[in-house]
Amino acid sequence: MKAENLTLLQQNGFPVPPFTIVKGDALPDLSFSAAETFAVRSTFEGEDTGDSSFAGQFDTFLNVPRDEVPAAVARVRESYRKETIRAYKEALESKAQGLSGALPSERETATAPVLVQEMLHPDLAGVAFSANPVGILNEIVLVVGEGLGDAVVEDRADTTTYYYNKDDELYYYETQGDSPTLDTALLKKLWDLVQRVEDLYGRPMDIEYAVCGTDVYLLQARPITTLSGKPPIVLDSSNIVESYPDLTLPLSQSFAKEIYYEIFRALLVRATENDPVVNRLESSLRDMVAMANGRVYYRITSWYDVLRLLPFSDRFIAIWQEMLGVTNKTVDTDFSVGLRTKATMLRTVLRSLQTTPKEMEKLSAFYDDYAKGLAEDLERLSRAEGAEKVRGLLTKYHGLKNDVIPRWDITLMNDMYAFLFTALSGKRNREQLSNLTNLASMEPARAMNALAKTAREQGTDSAAYREQKDAFLKEYGDRCLGELKLETRTYRTDPDLVDLYVSRLNEQPEQTAEEARTPDAPGRTLDPFVRRARVGIRNRETSRLNRTRLYGFVRTIFTEIGNALYDMDLLDDPLDVFYLYIPELETYASWDRKEGADFRRRVAERKEQYEQFAKLPAYTRLVYDGRIHQKQTHGLKTDRPASPGLLTGTGVSHGTAVGEALVVEQPALSMDTTGKILVTHSTDPGWVFLIQNAAGIVAEKGSLLSHTAIITRELGKPAVVGVRDATRLIRTGDRVVIDADSGTVRLPKDGETGGDDA
């Protein structure tokens, strides 16, 4: 099979060294090459197939002189009879692999085919996998070492291993000793060859290659036999990266998984009128989000299963993808829904177009009353001690979920309402849609501006300032960067940050958010779809501010649990509680003694694991072979590509800005962003405090309804989103010109002015 694979590659234009196949009793015919040395390899029907590879089981002879080739052919044939080969075949058969080819019989080995290949003398050689054999389907793994490939595959040479994500076009590499590294041009050539080989065969492939100067040769190709073939698990960070940017600790992960499951299940029960189809979706609902390498992702196939319930689901999926910024729009789900369920969903959708705005008003009114009582209960529980305190706080946590989730699912109906009418409004009405003011997402910024004014007029030591600051913390203290991650330290947990921000505001010319915007002209008539879209967007922002406050209560609950465990000498630091999962805390709370709750060990292990996760690129898409695989790194390195000078994306506000770039990898409320062009992976609602003082923003993720878009439009800041690799191509200190109207980001060369006419 090895020879057949090489023949197929050769026939399709791939660079393969000349070769011949020696069959039967014939002497090797070496007239195909003028070379003086050859590689002599095995090849038979059962080798290098989709069922089994037999990799390394047979003898291979390299640098064989021309006159010694016949003897080498005989020795390869002898290797077909090794006892280890028989044991290998029996082991595979015992796993019911159903081998597609059989080993030659003892009589057949004397004339079995052998491959004779012109010997190369490469500078570099190695092995490439078009999918990571451990089960990451969209990751190419490329191993390279100096000299011949046998030293690489037999672990006799120092090697460098490259990991390349096909969707993000990002890579990192790990070195050993004095192992070689490859330049970008050679890497791109290898990745292209590997992808083309996979496309040719229609399945993941294991490829041996050699590099001579700048030329690459393929020495053999065989299917990867270690993959399960189960339906792939597709993880995508579109949109959710706004809520859970960067690494997210275990407690927040388990809370996110619980909340997504319970809210979406409540939504489907409401929308389908408790149709049995909801039970069929149980596994998908439990996996709406998934965790990989310390980050939170949508498990995209689960979302497609749920969206299949909707009438005209293909159209709704397309709208959902556009609004959430999903770039890979392949829909891979075989979940089917009957016409009766679709009809019920259609009634629900049509009814929601009329009722959702009123339902959202009711939810806000409910929240205002509920929050007051909840705050009082948590104040009382904070004074308890020990296991009683832990149990009481967990009981309140479950009570919060039981009280809120049956009502909160209406926010998802409102999201659909906003997405649908935004899509129906069309591009020609985007100006009307963009010109929204007085959104709830801007209330914290307006309150902060008012607080800064009081500080200017009466001083930060005044009673008026202290009273106003307390009111700000009570109402908006949880609105911050990464506010849905429970481990995030907020204005409420660190009130001194308010004073720092106020001092920064008072160093700048006074300008409120309202002054930065041009309001609608009086009496202006809005397109009906735009009017409804604006209602949906406004309610969406209100509910998200209320959600921030609810998450603040949850943060308080688990922070107090951390304090209790620290007081009980179960943790070294109260904040270590965020390295634990909620079920672990619930298990402990059911006991009356502290023995068995080995929290310190678990925290230490997870801290070490997260140090590894922090070194990995922030992939937007990961595709797994039936099981999510958590990565570990060893000496990870990355290369920053050269900037092309002009980057493109989607403009989501208006205007241009010129300024110094500030690449924000780990945002903090204490950052001074004054006059800077912020460059980031994504934003969340808490970025309002960073964006307010900035000149503009460039984000790798985002869409028309993302927080980047909504906040920058109201603040009148130019913003371009969906700019691929922005945080890698732009460096802090670079001079940047952004044009939100054209969706471009430019890095002027030395000597260029970079002005508004650039």
C-alpha positions in Angstrom: 0.0 0.0 0.0 2.9 2.3 0.6 3.9 2.2 -3.1 0.3 2.8 -4.1 0.1 5.9 -1.9 3.3 7.3 -3.4 2.1 6.6 -6.9 -1.1 8.5 -6.1 0.9 11.5 -4.8 3.2 11.5 -7.8 0.2 11.4 -10.2 -1.3 14.4 -8.5 1.8 16.6 -8.8 3.3 16.2 -5.3 7.1 16.2 -5.0 8.0 12.5 -4.6 11.6 11.1 -5.1 11.8 8.7 -8.0 11.0 5.0 -7.0 10.3 1.6 -8.4 8.6 -1.5 -7.0 10.4 -4.8 -7.0 8.0 -7.7 -7.5 8.3 -11.4 -7.7 11.7 -13.0 -8.6 12.8 -10.1 -10.8 16.0 -8.3 -10.0 15.6 -4.6 -9.1 15.6 -2.4 -12.1 17.4 0.8 -11.1 17.3 2.5 -14.5 14.7 4.9 -13.1 17.5 6.8 -11.3 21.2 7.8 -11.8 21.7 7.9 -8.0 24.4 5.9 -6.4 22.4 5.2 -3.2 18.9 4.1 -2.4 16.3 3.6 0.3 14.8 0.1 0.4 11.4 -0.1 2.1 8.6 -2.6 2.7 5.3 -2.3 0.9 2.3 -4.7 0.9 -1.5 -4.6 0.8 -2.1 -4.4 4.6 0.5 -1.8 5.3 -0.2 2.0 5.6 -4.0 1.5 5.2 -6.8 3.2 7.0 -7.1 0.2 9.4 -3.4 -0.2 10.3 -0.1 1.4 9.6 2.5 -1.2 10.8 4.7 1.9 11.2 8.3 0.9 12.0 7.5 -2.8 12.2 9.3 -3.8 9.0 13.0 -3.2 8.2 14.0 -0.2 6.2 17.5 0.3 4.8 18.9 3.7 3.9 22.0 4.7 1.9 22.1 1.4 0.2 24.8 1.4 -2.6 23.5 0.5 -6.1 25.1 -3.0 -6.1 23.8 -3.9 -2.7 20.1 -3.2 -3.5 19.2 -6.8 -4.3 20.5 -8.0 -0.9 18.6 -5.2 0.9 15.4 -6.2 -0.9 15.9 -9.8 0.4 16.4 -8.6 3.9 13.2 -6.5 3.8 11.3 -9.6 2.7 12.8 -11.5 5.6 11.5 -8.9 8.0 7.9 -9.8 7.0 8.4 -13.0 9.0 9.5 -11.5 12.3 7.6 -12.7 15.3 6.9 -9.1 16.4 5.0 -8.6 13.2 2.7 -11.5 14.0 2.1 -10.3 17.5 1.3 -6.8 16.2 -1.2 -8.2 13.8 -2.8 -10.4 16.4 -3.1 -7.5 18.8 -4.9 -5.4 16.2 -7.2 -8.2 15.3 -8.1 -8.7 19.0 -9.3 -5.1 19.0 -11.7 -6.0 16.2 -10.0 -3.5 13.8 -11.0 -5.6 10.8 -7.7 -5.3 8.9 -8.1 -4.7 5.2 -5.1 -6.7 4.2 -3.2 -9.7 5.4 0.4 -10.3 6.0 2.2 -12.4 3.3 2.5 -16.1 4.0 5.9 -17.5 4.6 6.0 -18.8 1.0 4.9 -15.4 -0.3 7.5 -13.4 1.5 10.2 -14.6 -0.9 8.5 -12.7 -3.7 6.6 -10.0 -1.8 6.8 -6.4 -3.2 9.5 -4.1 -2.0 9.9 -0.3 -2.6 13.2 1.1 -3.8 13.4 4.8 -3.7 16.1 7.2 -4.8 18.1 8.2 -1.7 17.9 11.8 -0.6 20.5 13.5 1.5 18.3 16.1 3.3 19.3 19.0 5.5 16.1 18.4 7.5 13.5 15.7 7.7 10.5 14.7 9.8 6.9 13.6 10.1 3.8 15.7 9.7 0.2 14.8 10.8 -2.6 16.6 9.1 -4.6 16.2 12.4 -3.1 15.9 15.8 -3.1 12.1 16.5 -4.3 12.7 20.1 -7.6 13.9 18.7 -7.5 17.5 17.6 -8.7 17.5 14.0 -8.0 21.1 13.0 -4.4 21.0 14.2 -1.4 20.1 12.1 1.5 18.6 14.0 4.9 18.9 12.3 8.1 17.3 13.8 11.4 18.3 12.3 15.0 17.3 13.0 18.4 17.6 11.2 19.5 14.9 8.8 17.6 11.8 7.8 14.1 11.1 8.9 14.9 7.7 10.6 16.7 9.6 13.4 13.5 11.7 13.9 11.0 8.8 14.0 13.3 6.7 16.2 13.9 9.6 18.7 17.6 9.7 18.0 17.7 13.4 17.1 16.7 16.6 18.8 13.4 17.7 17.3 11.2 20.8 17.1 7.5 20.2 17.1 5.1 22.7 15.5 1.4 22.9 16.3 -0.6 24.8 13.7 -4.3 25.6 14.0 -5.9 25.5 10.5 -8.8 27.8 11.4 -6.9 30.5 13.2 -3.6 30.1 11.2 -1.8 30.3 14.5 1.0 28.1 15.7 3.4 27.5 18.5 6.4 25.2 18.7 8.4 23.3 21.3 12.2 22.7 21.0 14.6 20.1 22.3 18.3 20.7 22.8 19.8 22.1 19.6 16.8 21.2 17.4 16.3 23.3 14.3 13.6 25.9 13.7 12.0 26.7 10.3 11.5 30.0 8.6 8.0 31.2 7.8 8.2 30.5 4.1 9.2 26.9 4.6 6.6 26.4 7.3 3.9 27.7 5.0 5.1 25.4 2.2 4.9 22.4 4.5 1.5 23.3 5.9 0.2 23.7 2.4 1.5 20.3 1.3 0.1 18.6 4.4 -3.4 20.1 3.9 -3.3 19.2 0.2 -2.5 15.6 1.0 -5.4 15.4 3.4 -7.7 16.9 0.8 -6.5 14.4 -1.8 -7.2 11.4 0.5 -10.3 12.9 2.2 -9.0 11.9 5.7 -6.3 12.8 8.2 -2.9 11.7 7.0 0.5 10.8 8.5 3.3 12.1 6.2 7.1 11.6 6.1 9.0 14.4 4.4 12.5 15.6 3.7 13.9 19.1 3.1 16.8 19.7 0.7 17.7 23.3 0.6 14.3 25.0 -0.1 12.8 21.9 -1.7 10.4 19.7 0.1 9.9 16.0 -0.8 7.2 13.6 0.4 8.6 10.2 1.3 5.4 8.4 2.2 1.9 9.0 3.3 -0.6 6.9 5.2 -3.9 7.4 7.0 -3.7 8.2 10.7 -5.1 5.1 12.4 -5.4 6.3 15.9 -8.5 8.6 15.5 -11.8 7.3 16.6 -14.0 8.4 13.7 -16.7 9.6 16.2 -18.7 12.7 15.4 -16.4 15.7 15.9 -16.8 18.1 18.8 -16.6 21.7 17.5 -15.8 24.5 20.0 -16.0 28.1 18.9 -15.3 31.2 20.9 -17.5 33.6 18.8 -19.3 36.1 21.0 -18.8 34.1 24.2 -15.3 35.4 24.3 -16.9 38.8 25.2 -18.3 37.3 28.3 -15.4 35.0 29.2 -12.2 36.6 27.8 -8.8 35.0 28.4 -8.5 32.2 30.9 -11.5 31.4 33.1 -11.0 29.6 36.4 -12.9 26.3 37.3 -15.5 27.9 39.5 -16.7 30.3 36.8 -16.6 27.5 34.3 -18.8 25.2 36.3 -21.2 28.1 37.0 -21.4 29.0 33.2 -22.1 25.4 32.3 -24.9 25.2 34.9 -26.5 28.5 33.9 -26.4 27.9 30.1 -28.1 24.5 30.7 -30.8 25.7 33.0 -31.7 28.8 31.1 -31.8 27.2 27.7 -33.8 24.3 29.1 -36.3 26.7 30.6 -36.5 28.5 27.3 -37.2 25.4 25.3 -39.9 24.2 27.8 -41.6 27.6 27.3 -41.1 27.7 23.6 -42.2 24.1 22.8 -44.9 24.0 25.3 -43.1 21.2 27.1 -42.7 19.1 23.9 -40.9 15.7 24.5 -38.3 16.9 22.0 -36.7 18.9 24.9 -35.8 15.5 26.5 -34.1 14.4 23.3 -32.0 17.5 23.5 -30.8 16.9 27.1 -27.2 16.0 26.2 -27.0 19.1 23.8 -28.4 21.4 26.5 -25.9 20.1 29.0 -23.1 21.0 26.6 -24.1 24.4 25.3 -20.7 25.5 26.5 -17.5 23.6 27.0 -14.0 24.2 28.4 -10.7 23.7 26.7 -7.2 24.8 27.8 -8.7 27.0 30.5 -11.0 28.9 28.2 -14.8 28.9 27.7 -16.2 28.0 24.2 -19.6 27.4 22.6 -20.0 23.8 21.8 -21.3 24.8 18.4 -23.0 21.6 17.3 -25.2 21.8 20.5 -26.3 25.2 19.4 -27.2 24.0 16.0 -29.2 21.2 17.5 -31.2 23.7 19.5 -31.6 26.2 16.6 -33.0 23.3 14.5 -36.2 23.7 16.5 -36.9 27.0 15.0 -39.1 27.4 11.9 -37.0 28.3 8.8 -34.0 27.1 10.9 -31.5 27.5 8.1 -32.3 31.2 7.9 -32.3 31.7 11.6 -28.9 29.9 11.9 -27.5 32.3 9.3 -28.8 35.3 11.2 -27.4 33.9 14.5 -24.0 33.3 12.9 -23.9 36.8 11.5 -25.0 38.5 14.8 -22.5 36.5 16.9 -19.6 36.8 14.5 -19.3 33.1 13.7 -16.7 33.0 10.8 -16.8 29.3 10.0 -20.4 28.9 8.9 -20.4 25.1 8.3 -23.5 23.6 10.0 -22.8 20.0 11.1 -25.8 18.5 12.8 -28.1 15.6 12.0 -30.7 16.5 14.6 -34.2 16.4 13.1 -37.4 18.0 14.3 -41.0 17.1 13.3 -43.4 19.6 11.7 -45.6 19.6 14.8 -42.7 20.9 16.9 -41.8 23.4 14.3 -45.4 24.7 14.2 -45.4 25.1 18.0 -42.1 27.0 17.8 -43.5 29.2 15.0 -46.4 30.2 17.2 -44.0 31.0 20.0 -41.8 33.1 17.8 -44.7 35.0 16.4 -46.2 35.6 19.9 -42.8 36.7 21.2 -42.6 39.4 18.5 -45.6 41.0 20.3 -45.0 40.1 23.9 -41.2 40.1 24.5 -40.8 43.9 25.1 -43.5 43.8 27.8 -42.0 40.6 29.3 -38.6 42.3 29.5 -40.1 45.2 31.4 -41.7 42.8 33.9 -38.3 41.1 34.3 -36.6 44.4 35.2 -39.3 45.2 37.7 -38.9 41.7 39.3 -35.1 42.1 39.5 -35.3 45.4 41.3 -37.4 44.0 44.1 -35.5 40.7 44.2 -32.1 42.3 44.5 -33.0 44.2 47.6 -34.0 41.1 49.5 -31.1 39.1 48.2 -28.6 41.7 49.4 -30.0 41.6 52.9 -29.9 37.8 53.0 -26.2 37.7 52.0 -25.3 40.3 54.6 -26.9 38.1 57.2 -25.2 34.9 56.0 -21.8 36.6 55.8 -21.8 36.7 59.6 -22.2 32.9 60.0 -19.1 30.6 60.5 -17.7 27.3 59.4 -19.6 24.5 57.6 -22.9 26.1 58.6 -21.9 29.2 56.6 -20.9 27.2 53.6 -24.1 25.3 53.6 -26.2 28.4 54.1 -24.5 30.2 51.2 -24.9 27.3 48.8 -28.6 27.0 49.8 -28.9 30.7 48.9 -27.1 30.1 45.6 -29.5 27.4 44.6 -32.4 29.6 45.7 -31.2 32.4 43.5 -31.1 30.0 40.5 -34.6 28.6 41.3 -36.0 32.1 41.7 -34.4 33.8 38.7 -33.8 31.2 35.9 -37.5 30.5 35.2 -37.9 34.2 34.4 -34.5 34.9 32.9 -35.0 32.8 29.8 -37.0 35.7 28.3 -33.7 37.5 27.8 -32.9 34.8 25.1 -36.2 35.5 23.4 -35.3 39.1 23.4 -31.9 38.3 21.9 -33.7 36.6 19.1 -36.0 39.5 18.8 -33.1 41.9 18.5 -31.1 39.7 16.1 -34.2 39.2 13.8 -35.2 42.8 13.5 -31.5 43.9 13.1 -31.2 41.5 10.2 -34.5 42.6 8.7 -33.6 46.3 9.0 -31.0 45.8 6.3 -27.6 47.5 5.7 -29.2 50.6 4.3 -30.8 51.4 7.7 -27.6 50.7 9.8 -27.2 54.5 10.4 -30.6 54.6 12.1 -29.8 51.5 14.0 -26.5 52.7 15.2 -27.7 56.0 16.5 -28.8 54.8 19.9 -28.3 56.8 23.1 -29.1 56.4 26.8 -28.5 52.7 26.8 -28.2 50.9 30.2 -24.7 49.8 29.3 -23.7 53.5 29.5 -25.2 54.2 32.9 -22.0 53.2 34.8 -20.0 55.6 32.7 -22.5 58.4 33.2 -22.5 57.8 37.0 -18.7 57.8 37.0 -18.6 61.1 35.1 -21.0 62.6 37.7 -18.8 61.3 40.5 -15.7 62.9 38.8 -17.6 66.2 38.7 -18.3 66.0 42.4 -14.7 65.3 43.0 -13.6 68.3 41.0 -16.1 70.6 42.7 -16.1 69.4 46.3 -13.0 67.1 46.6 -12.7 63.3 47.3 -12.7 63.9 51.0 -16.2 65.5 51.0 -19.2 63.8 52.4 -21.0 64.3 49.1 -18.3 62.4 47.2 -18.2 59.5 49.7 -22.0 59.2 49.6 -22.0 59.3 45.8 -19.2 56.8 45.6 -21.1 54.4 47.9 -24.2 54.7 45.7 -22.0 54.0 42.6 -20.5 50.9 44.2 -24.0 49.6 45.3 -25.5 50.1 41.8 -22.6 49.6 39.4 -19.7 48.1 41.5 -19.9 44.8 39.6 -19.7 46.4 36.1 -16.0 45.8 35.2 -13.7 43.9 32.8 -14.4 40.2 32.7 -17.4 40.8 34.9 -19.0 37.3 34.2 -15.9 35.6 35.5 -16.5 35.2 39.2 -12.8 35.4 40.1 -12.7 39.0 38.7 -11.9 41.7 41.2 -14.4 44.5 40.7 -14.9 48.1 41.8 -16.9 46.6 44.7 -14.1 44.4 45.8 -11.5 47.1 45.3 -13.1 50.5 45.8 -9.8 52.4 45.5 -10.0 51.7 41.8 -12.9 54.2 41.7 -10.7 57.0 43.1 -8.0 56.1 40.6 -10.4 56.3 37.7 -11.9 59.5 38.9 -8.5 61.1 39.0 -7.8 60.0 35.5 -11.1 61.5 34.3 -10.3 64.8 35.9 -7.0 65.0 34.1 -8.9 65.1 30.8 -11.1 67.7 29.2 -14.7 67.3 30.5 -16.9 65.4 28.0 -19.8 63.2 28.8 -21.0 60.3 26.8 -24.1 62.3 25.7 -21.9 65.2 24.4 -19.9 62.7 22.3 -23.1 61.6 20.4 -25.3 63.3 17.9 -28.9 62.6 19.0 -31.7 61.8 16.5 -33.3 64.8 14.9 -36.6 65.7 16.5 -39.6 63.9 14.9 -37.4 61.7 12.8 -39.3 58.7 11.4 -37.6 55.4 11.9 -38.0 52.3 9.7 -40.4 49.9 11.5 -37.8 47.2 11.6 -35.2 49.6 13.0 -37.6 50.8 15.6 -38.2 47.2 16.9 -34.5 46.4 16.6 -33.7 49.4 18.8 -36.2 48.3 21.4 -34.6 44.8 21.4 -31.1 46.2 21.7 -32.1 48.6 24.5 -33.7 45.8 26.5 -30.8 43.6 25.8 -28.4 46.1 27.4 -30.7 46.6 30.4 -30.9 42.8 31.0 -27.2 42.5 30.7 -26.6 45.2 33.3 -29.0 43.4 35.6 -27.2 40.1 34.8 -23.9 41.8 35.9 -25.5 42.6 39.2 -26.8 39.0 39.6 -23.3 37.7 38.9 -22.1 40.1 41.5 -24.3 38.4 44.1 -23.0 35.0 43.0 -19.4 36.4 43.3 -20.2 37.5 46.8 -21.6 34.1 47.7 -18.5 32.2 46.6 -16.1 34.8 47.9 -17.7 34.4 51.3 -17.5 30.6 50.9 -13.8 31.1 50.2 -13.4 33.1 53.4 -15.1 30.4 55.4 -12.9 27.6 54.0 -9.8 29.8 54.7 -11.0 30.3 58.3 -11.4 26.5 58.6 -7.8 26.1 57.3 -8.9 24.3 54.2 -7.4 26.9 51.8 -4.2 28.9 51.8 -6.0 32.0 50.4 -9.7 32.8 50.3 -9.5 33.4 46.6 -8.3 29.9 46.0 -11.9 28.9 46.1 -12.2 30.0 42.4 -9.9 27.0 41.4 -12.5 24.6 42.7 -15.7 23.4 40.9 -19.1 24.0 42.3 -19.9 20.2 42.7 -16.7 19.9 44.8 -17.9 22.6 47.2 -21.4 21.0 47.3 -19.9 17.6 48.2 -18.0 19.1 51.1 -21.0 21.1 52.3 -22.9 17.9 52.9 -20.3 16.8 55.5 -19.9 17.8 59.1 -16.2 17.3 59.2 -13.4 18.7 57.2 -11.5 15.4 56.6 -11.5 14.3 53.0 -11.9 17.8 51.4 -8.4 17.8 49.8 -8.8 21.3 48.4 -5.2 22.4 48.8 -3.9 19.6 46.5 -6.5 20.3 43.9 -5.8 24.0 43.9 -2.1 23.5 43.6 -2.6 21.1 40.7 -4.9 23.5 38.9 -2.7 26.5 39.4 0.2 24.6 37.7 -2.1 23.5 34.9 -3.3 27.1 34.3 0.4 28.2 34.1 0.6 25.9 31.1 -2.7 27.1 29.6 -1.5 30.7 29.8 1.2 29.9 27.3 -1.1 28.6 24.6 -2.5 30.8 21.8 -6.2 31.9 22.3 -7.7 29.7 19.6 -11.1 30.7 18.3 -12.0 27.2 17.0 -11.0 23.7 18.1 -12.3 20.5 16.6 -11.9 17.3 18.6 -12.2 13.7 17.7 -15.1 12.7 20.0 -13.4 13.8 23.2 -12.1 17.2 24.4 -8.4 17.1 25.0 -6.7 19.5 27.5 -3.3 20.5 26.2 0.0 20.6 28.1 3.1 22.5 26.9 6.8 22.0 27.2 9.0 24.9 26.4 6.4 26.6 24.2 7.5 29.4 21.8 5.7 31.6 19.3 6.8 33.8 16.4 5.2 37.2 15.8 4.6 37.7 12.1 5.6 40.9 10.3 2.8 43.5 9.9 1.4 43.8 6.4 0.7 47.5 6.9 -3.0 47.4 6.1 -5.5 45.3 8.0 -9.3 45.0 7.3 -12.3 44.2 9.4 -15.8 45.5 10.0 -16.5 49.0 11.0 -19.2 49.1 13.6 -19.2 52.9 14.4 -18.2 56.0 12.5 -15.1 58.2 12.1 -11.4 57.9 12.0 -8.7 58.1 14.7 -4.9 58.3 14.7 -3.0 57.4 17.8 -0.5 55.1 19.6 -1.5 51.5 19.9 -2.0 49.9 23.3 -2.3 46.1 22.9 -4.4 44.9 25.7 -3.8 41.2 26.5 -4.8 41.3 30.2 -7.1 44.3 30.7 -7.2 46.0 34.1 -9.3 48.8 35.5 -6.2 50.6 36.5 -4.9 51.0 32.9 -4.4 54.5 31.5 -5.9 54.4 28.0 -6.1 58.1 27.4 -5.7 58.9 23.7 -4.7 55.3 22.8 -5.9 53.0 20.1 -6.9 49.9 22.0 -6.0 46.7 20.3 -7.6 43.5 21.8 -9.0 40.1 21.2 -12.5 41.2 22.4 -14.3 43.4 24.9 -17.0 43.0 27.5 -19.4 45.5 29.0 -16.9 46.6 31.6 -14.6 48.0 28.9 -16.8 51.1 28.9 -14.3 52.5 31.5 -11.3 51.8 29.2 -13.0 52.9 25.9 -14.3 56.1 27.3 -10.8 57.7 27.4 -9.4 56.0 24.3 -9.2 57.4 20.8 -10.5 54.2 19.2 -10.5 50.5 19.3 -9.5 47.5 17.1 -10.8 44.0 18.1 -10.2 40.6 16.6 -13.7 39.5 17.5 -17.1 41.2 17.4 -20.1 42.0 15.3 -22.7 44.7 14.9 -24.4 43.8 18.2 -21.2 43.1 20.2 -20.4 45.2 23.2 -17.5 46.8 21.3 -20.0 48.0 18.7 -22.7 49.3 21.0 -20.4 51.1 23.5 -18.2 52.7 20.8 -21.2 53.9 18.9 -22.7 55.6 21.9 -19.3 57.1 22.9 -18.6 58.2 19.4 -15.4 56.3 19.2 -14.2 54.8 15.9 -14.1 51.0 16.1 -13.2 48.2 13.7 -13.9 44.6 14.7 -13.1 41.2 13.2 -9.5 42.2 12.4 -7.7 39.0 12.2 -4.5 38.6 14.2 -4.6 42.3 15.3 -3.0 41.6 18.7 -0.1 39.7 17.0 0.4 42.1 14.0 0.2 45.4 16.0 2.6 46.2 18.8 2.1 48.6 21.7 3.6 51.9 20.7 2.9 51.5 16.9 1.2 54.5 15.3 -2.2 53.3 14.0 -4.8 54.9 11.8 -8.3 53.4 12.0 -11.1 54.2 9.6 -14.3 52.8 11.0 -16.3 53.8 7.9 -14.2 51.7 5.6 -13.3 49.0 8.1 -9.5 49.5 7.7 -6.6 49.7 10.2 -3.4 51.1 8.9 0.1 51.1 10.3 1.9 54.0 8.5 5.5 53.5 7.5 8.3 55.6 8.9 8.0 59.1 7.5 4.3 58.9 6.7 2.1 61.4 8.5 -0.7 59.0 9.2 -3.2 61.8 9.3 -6.9 61.8 8.6 -6.2 61.8 4.8 -3.9 58.8 5.1 
